[in-house]
Each structure stands twice: as structure tokens, then as C-alpha cells.
Amino acid sequence: MSNSTFPNFFTPWLQPTVDERFNNGWTFGNLIVTTANSKAPDIEREVVSRHSYGRQLGRLTDAVVAIAHRLEMQKHKDVAPLIQLAAEIDEIKKQAKRERCDQLLDELKELKRSNRAAWDELLRKVGP
């Protein structure tokens, strides 16, 4: 921003300035990733663009749960909460899938009712 846009009565050391670098990183939810909390925020952004934090954590959780079962440590005090968390996440995913299926079914029923030509075309594309 140019100082010429402000009235002349401002002294040089009081000229308003705007620092556009206040968030020179990127955000993930409430987390702001910058060089203050990441050695390579650009690399982290690239990784997350391909493999979300949820996917990364899910794979780690699956591995720990599999190892715990293999070593028969499911009831270990440090492992049991993770196994319970994994079960709860699986249930959330199953519920979301059921809801998506219900929504799709409702949309298909509406298509059949409201646009018979589009419904017939859909059936041709899906096949027997």
C-alpha cells in the first residue's frame, strides 16, 4: 500500500503499513502450517494434497491394530483405546455409507418418477 494514500499529517514513523505475510503458510482446520511449526510447509502441503492426514492416520492405525492382534496385545492399556477408536471410526464410515446409499436410492426413485426418459437411459447404460 502506498504511503501517498494517507493524509500528510502522519509522521513518517507512524505511517500505517500492511504486512501481507501474517499467514504465509497454509491452514488445515484450525492448524496454520508455517515454517514456525514445519521445516518444510510446501512439502507438507504437497503430501497432504495427495494423502490427507486422515488417510495417513488411518493407515498407521490399521497397522498398529494389525500388529496388536498379531501379538495378542488388544487388551494392553496403551493399545486398547486405539483399537476402540478404530472401531468407532469404522462404524462412522459404515453409517455414512448407508446414508449415501439411502440418498442415492431416493434420487433414483425421484428420477424414475419425474423423468422417465432419463431413467430409461440410465437403465440402458447400467445394463442387466
Disulfide bonds with the S-S distance in Angstrom:
none
